[in-house]
Amino acid sequence: MMEFLPGEGTSLGVALAMHDAAKKLVGRHTGITLNVKGLDEVCARLVENGARFTEPLETTPWGKMAVVADPDGNEFALVEA
């Protein structure tokens, strides 16, 4: 579960969903996209530290994108427009 909380600046709360209905969602694309400056360098550092990419870094007409998985297989898109 993710919440965007009002207040000064942007803050983010994350809670574990451990009930049976949520467990079937583990290990798939989360729908979360993070805008990253210097994506080439970030991806290189992630590779050096053993991250697993489900979609490698690629350049498209609108910018760059890669998809990385956390240790449970949940996928997060990284983009630089």
C-alpha positions, 0 to 999 in steps of 0.5 A: 500500500502506498499513500501520498501524504499532504504537508510540506513537500512530498512524503510517502508512506509504505505499509506491508500488506501481509493478508492472503489477498495481497500475497498473490500480488507479490512479484509483479510490476508495481505500476510505480515509476520513478523519475531519475536524473543520471539514469545511465549512472544509476543503472550502472551502480545498480548492476554493480551491486547485483540488481536484477533488471527485467527490462534493460536500460534503453533509449527511446524517442521520449527519453530513457527507461529501465525496469528493475526488480526488488529481491521479491520480484516486484518491478519498478520502472526507472525513467529519465525524460 
